[in-house]
Amino acid sequence: MFELKGVIPALVTPMTKDYKLDLKGLCELIDFQIKSGSDSIIVGGSTGEYNLLTEDERREIIRVAVEYAAGRIPVIAGTGSNSTDATIRLSKYAEEVGADAVLVINPYYPNPGQNGLYEHFKELAKSVNIPIIIYNWPAGTNIDISIETLEKLSEFDNIIGIKDTAPLEHTMLLIAHFGKRYAITTGLEIFFLSAIQLGATGGIGVAQNIIPRQMVELYKMAMIEPEAAKELHYRLLPLYEVLFIEPNPVPIKTALNIMGMPAGPCRPPLQPMRQENIEKLKTVLKELGLC
């Protein structure tokens, strides 16, 4: 049975120079994560540029990821959209092809309000059997699923967890309210260590694309070697910061390209990273021995 826990990279979607899907590159990234000990992978999430992909492309990366992983690592499919019908349609497809779970962002345009959020996830939960992870990102979506809405949704057994991309105190409150009902993960690397120590089951993030081994080590040390964990956290902190110096996933794709791993460009309107920021990124990567 699928468990939402540990180190979970939100994979980029590799592309060729002419912005076509690089499916071979995607398979290389999956191999890298398996060898590095990651607990699960996400394809087609925000870092995977889901909102710049067609529905057919989203289906293709889900299918290829599931087929290539072949049970070696759980695959979580990003299937969220602002349309309930489209979210259900893609989630059904993910279930059909064998994804282990779906990650569904709060629909945010137009803002449906708390009742709209409840109805959206209720209809999804009634339409599929696959485990559902709610992706709550208040700063990015301008909507925050409430404690009351999450309580109402707790009646649906296949809604199993929450990715909370929010300040630590927000995630802490979710853990306090729902730690025995939902698996709660942080979506921000900067809070990864603290969230684990406070009861989060893991972390879904961007940096895990390039430092999965270090994140696995940090996860293992969090509760049993707190001083060593703190030291590693502060060593990784400059990377966490520089990876958000420009809009995600521009910096992480740039980092992968610098490291000789498949990534390619981001699709417009996202633009290449500015040269002065590339130099800052290279400095941090070199300090960590990543390039």
C-alpha positions in Angstrom: 0.0 0.0 0.0 1.3 3.5 -0.9 2.6 5.7 1.9 3.2 9.4 1.6 6.5 9.6 3.5 10.2 10.4 3.2 12.0 12.2 0.4 9.8 12.9 -2.6 11.3 14.9 -5.5 8.9 16.9 -7.7 10.6 16.1 -10.9 11.2 18.6 -13.7 9.8 17.7 -17.1 12.9 17.4 -19.4 12.5 19.1 -22.8 14.5 19.3 -26.0 15.8 22.6 -27.3 12.6 23.0 -29.4 10.4 22.4 -26.2 9.3 18.9 -27.0 9.1 16.3 -24.3 12.4 14.5 -23.6 11.1 11.2 -22.4 14.5 9.5 -22.5 15.7 12.2 -20.2 12.7 11.6 -17.9 13.7 8.0 -17.6 17.3 9.0 -16.7 16.0 11.2 -13.9 13.9 8.4 -12.6 16.9 6.1 -12.5 18.9 8.8 -10.6 16.2 9.0 -8.0 15.9 5.2 -7.6 19.7 4.9 -7.2 19.7 7.8 -4.7 17.1 6.2 -2.4 14.2 8.6 -2.8 10.9 7.2 -1.4 8.6 8.3 -4.3 8.7 10.6 -7.3 6.2 13.1 -8.6 5.8 13.7 -12.3 3.7 16.5 -13.9 3.5 18.8 -10.8 4.2 22.5 -10.6 8.0 21.9 -11.0 7.1 19.7 -13.9 5.4 22.7 -15.7 2.1 21.0 -15.7 0.3 24.2 -16.6 2.4 24.6 -19.7 1.7 21.0 -21.0 -1.2 19.8 -23.1 -3.4 17.2 -21.6 -2.0 14.6 -24.0 1.5 15.5 -22.9 0.5 15.1 -19.2 -0.9 11.7 -20.0 2.3 10.7 -21.8 4.7 11.6 -19.0 2.5 9.8 -16.4 2.4 6.7 -18.6 6.1 6.7 -19.4 7.0 7.3 -15.8 4.8 4.4 -14.5 6.0 2.0 -17.2 9.7 2.8 -16.8 9.6 2.8 -13.0 8.0 -0.6 -13.2 7.3 -0.8 -9.5 10.9 0.1 -8.5 9.7 3.4 -6.9 6.1 4.7 -6.4 5.0 7.3 -9.0 2.7 10.1 -7.9 1.0 11.8 -10.9 0.3 15.5 -10.9 -3.3 15.7 -12.1 -4.7 18.9 -10.8 -6.2 21.7 -12.8 -8.7 24.5 -12.3 -11.4 22.3 -13.9 -13.0 19.6 -11.8 -13.9 17.6 -15.0 -10.3 17.8 -16.3 -8.9 16.9 -12.9 -11.1 13.8 -12.7 -10.4 12.8 -16.3 -6.6 12.9 -15.8 -6.8 11.3 -12.4 -8.8 8.4 -13.9 -6.2 8.0 -16.5 -3.4 8.0 -13.9 -5.3 5.2 -12.0 -5.8 3.2 -15.2 -2.1 3.2 -16.2 -1.0 2.3 -12.7 0.2 5.4 -10.9 0.4 4.9 -7.1 -1.2 8.2 -6.2 -2.3 11.6 -7.6 -1.2 15.0 -6.4 -4.0 17.6 -6.9 -3.5 21.3 -6.5 -6.3 23.5 -5.1 -8.2 24.9 -8.1 -7.5 28.6 -7.9 -8.8 30.5 -11.0 -11.5 31.6 -10.5 -11.2 31.3 -6.7 -14.0 28.8 -5.9 -14.1 29.5 -2.1 -14.1 26.8 0.5 -17.4 25.2 -0.6 -16.0 25.0 -4.2 -12.8 23.3 -2.8 -14.9 20.8 -0.9 -17.0 19.9 -3.9 -14.0 19.7 -6.1 -12.2 17.2 -3.9 -15.4 15.4 -3.0 -16.2 14.7 -6.7 -12.7 13.6 -7.3 -12.7 11.2 -4.3 -16.0 9.7 -5.5 -14.7 9.2 -9.0 -11.4 7.4 -8.4 -10.0 4.8 -6.0 -6.4 5.9 -6.2 -4.9 7.7 -3.2 -5.3 11.5 -3.4 -2.8 14.1 -2.0 -4.2 17.6 -1.6 -1.6 20.2 -2.8 -2.1 23.3 -0.7 0.0 26.3 -1.8 -1.6 29.5 -0.5 1.1 31.9 -1.7 1.0 30.5 -5.3 -2.8 30.0 -5.6 -4.2 32.7 -3.4 -6.4 30.2 -1.8 -5.8 28.2 1.4 -7.9 25.1 2.2 -9.3 25.6 5.6 -9.2 23.3 8.7 -13.0 23.0 8.4 -12.9 21.9 4.8 -10.2 19.4 5.5 -12.3 18.0 8.3 -15.3 17.6 6.0 -13.1 15.8 3.4 -11.7 13.4 6.0 -14.8 11.2 5.4 -13.2 10.1 2.1 -10.7 7.4 2.8 -8.8 7.8 -0.5 -7.8 11.4 0.4 -4.7 10.3 2.3 -2.4 13.3 2.6 -1.5 17.0 2.2 1.4 18.7 0.6 1.6 22.0 2.5 3.7 24.5 0.7 3.4 27.2 3.4 5.3 28.7 6.3 6.2 26.2 9.0 3.6 27.4 11.5 0.9 26.6 9.0 2.2 23.1 8.4 2.6 22.7 12.2 -1.1 23.5 12.7 -2.1 21.0 10.1 0.0 18.3 11.9 -1.6 19.2 15.2 -5.1 18.9 13.8 -4.7 16.1 11.3 -1.5 14.2 12.0 -3.4 11.0 12.9 -5.7 11.3 9.8 -3.6 12.7 7.0 0.0 12.1 6.0 1.3 15.7 6.0 4.4 16.8 4.1 6.1 20.1 3.7 6.5 21.5 0.2 9.4 23.8 1.2 12.9 22.4 1.6 13.8 25.2 4.0 11.4 23.7 6.5 12.1 20.1 5.7 14.1 19.3 8.9 11.9 21.2 11.3 8.7 19.8 9.8 10.0 16.2 10.2 10.9 16.9 13.8 7.4 18.3 14.4 5.6 15.3 12.9 5.5 15.7 9.2 5.8 12.4 7.3 8.2 13.8 4.7 8.9 16.5 2.2 8.0 17.1 -1.4 10.4 19.6 -3.1 12.5 21.0 -5.8 16.0 20.6 -4.4 15.5 16.8 -4.3 15.9 16.8 -8.0 19.7 17.2 -7.5 20.5 16.3 -3.9 18.2 13.3 -3.2 21.0 11.4 -1.4 21.7 14.3 1.0 17.9 14.7 1.6 17.6 11.0 2.4 20.5 11.3 4.8 18.8 14.4 6.4 15.5 12.6 6.8 17.2 9.6 8.5 19.1 11.8 10.9 16.3 14.2 11.7 15.1 12.3 14.9 18.2 10.3 15.9 21.1 12.6 15.2 19.7 16.1 15.6 23.0 17.9 15.8 24.4 16.3 12.7 21.0 16.9 11.0 21.2 20.6 11.9 24.7 20.8 10.5 23.7 19.3 7.2 20.6 21.5 7.0 22.7 24.7 7.3 25.2 23.3 4.7 22.3 22.9 2.2 20.5 26.1 3.1 22.3 28.3 0.4 21.1 25.8 -2.2 17.5 26.0 -1.0 17.7 29.8 -1.3 19.3 30.0 -4.7 16.9 27.6 -6.3 14.1 30.2 -5.8 16.1 33.2 -6.9 14.0 33.2 -10.1 10.6 31.6 -10.8 10.5 27.8 -10.4 11.5 25.6 -12.2 14.0 27.9 -14.0 16.8 27.6 -11.4 16.4 23.8 -10.9 16.4 23.1 -14.6 19.5 25.4 -15.0 21.2 23.4 -12.2 20.4 20.1 -13.8 21.8 21.4 -17.1 25.0 22.6 -15.4 25.4 19.2 -13.8 25.0 17.4 -17.2 21.7 15.9 -16.3 18.5 16.0 -18.6 16.4 19.1 -18.2 16.6 21.4 -21.2 14.7 24.7 -21.3 11.5 25.8 -19.6 8.6 26.6 -21.9 7.6 30.3 -22.4 6.6 32.5 -20.9 9.3 31.3 -18.5 12.6 32.7 -19.6 16.3 31.5 -19.3 18.0 32.3 -16.0 19.8 35.6 -15.9 23.6 35.3 -16.2 24.3 37.0 -12.8 22.0 34.5 -11.1 23.6 31.6 -13.1 26.9 32.6 -11.5 25.4 32.6 -8.1 23.9 29.2 -8.7 27.2 27.8 -10.0 29.0 29.0 -6.9 26.6 27.2 -4.6 26.8 24.0 -6.7 30.6 24.1 -6.6 30.6 24.6 -2.8 28.5 21.5 -2.5 30.6 19.5 -4.9 27.8 19.1 -7.4 29.6 20.5 -10.4 
